[in-house]
Amino acid sequence: MNRLRRPSGGDCPEFDLTYVRTGPRTSSPPLVVIPGGPGLASVVPYIGFRRRAARLGHDVIMIEHRGVGRSRTDIHSRDLPPSAMWISEVVDDIAAVLDHESVETALFVGSSYGSYLAATFGARHSGRVAGMLLDSALQSAEDGDLERHAVRSLFWEADTALAADVRQLYRDGVDERILLDVVRAAYELGGAELTAPLVRARVGGRGTLAWRLMEAYATRGESLMSVPGVYEFELAGVIGFRELGYGGRPDGLPLDPALTYAPLARRFPNFVAEPTDLHRAAAKFDWPMVLLSGSRDLRTPPAIAERVAAAAPDATLVRITNGHSALESHPEALLVAASALASGSHDLLPSRENDLDRLPRRGLAARVPDHLAALVRLGQISPGRLPPNW
């Protein structure tokens, strides 16, 4: 683990930026892996990921986001101020680490919010990008309509039993924000095979424990805003509201994704502007790019990755059966894609999509569907009829 003293400037005091570099140092550019958020830490949650990457021969750099984990406080152990939270400053942090490590160019791997940081870095430091993998690409605060369409077409407008049950829970008065967060997260984790039984059980008054656990996993209530060293939204979340439009106004129709962060809006600044027009910037990204897109991704729907792939001169779109963020739920697929990018064989990835789907799922969220499905089944069986191994 390394620390880099970042000088005071503007409204930001001096602080130590923490980062890790692991794996063999080779002649190839290192991978700069940027997790989602804002709020996800880089050091503790991805120890296993870095070990697997090292076994594949990757030199990996991961930088603890300012205001999070080991980069949370200034040199006097005081929390960094909200005024220090700007995407431009986070991008400068990345550049400073590359300078400190004498890295001229790198391959950037960004997931969700991390993809926004990677693309912004590319727009501002194009000469330092050897290649880029955007996992669950986040490109603009204006893409909320794509998210609304993906959610509503699946859970509200569809002529399916799942949509009918969601509409019933809505009519029954289930909190709309919780309903949205739960069904969206369940679908991303396990598709209709997981979501439909969960919702059907809730309609029938069963599966309460499974529903509550899914609610705890999926929602962003104030009591769940911080898991020290893993997910710390209190400071970094300023970026989400001020520059990425997390506090967007709901349109008044059912199941609006804008509701997700609504309970937190009063604690954060209003939206000001995005730092970069990434739609326009993508057309100038002349390095090799991979767009890794999950078929069940409802937060950054596949339409976003498709648009970026169409705009960038050398982009390969790779579709996998997955939800949001392969880094979290299917890192083996992400590492294979990163290896292909590093070796220059990324254009063959679309022909290997089925192979990527069959890889073992070892992400932080990979086991949630099995546990949740078991709890749903348990809620549908009377205690006297449980199998012996329960």
ABEGO torsion letter per residue (X at the ends): XBBBBBBBBEABBBBBBBBBBBEBBBABBBBBBBBBOBGBBAAAAAAAAAAAAAAAGBBBBBBBBBGBEAAABBAAGBBBBAAABBAAAAAAAAAAAAAAAGBABBBBBBBEAAAAAAAAAAAABAAABABBBBBGBBABAAAAAAAAAAAAAAAAABBBAAAAAAAAAAAAGBBAAAAAAAAAAAAAAAEAAAAAAAAAAAAAGBGAAAAAAAAAAABBBAAAABBBGABBAAAAAAAAAAAAGAABBBAGBBGBAAAAAAAAAAABBBBABBABBAAAAAAABABBBBBBBBAABAABBAAAAAAAAAABABBBBBBBBBBBGAAAABAAAAAAAAAAAAAGAAAAAAAAAAAAAABBBABAAAAAAAAAAAAAAAAABBAAABBAAX
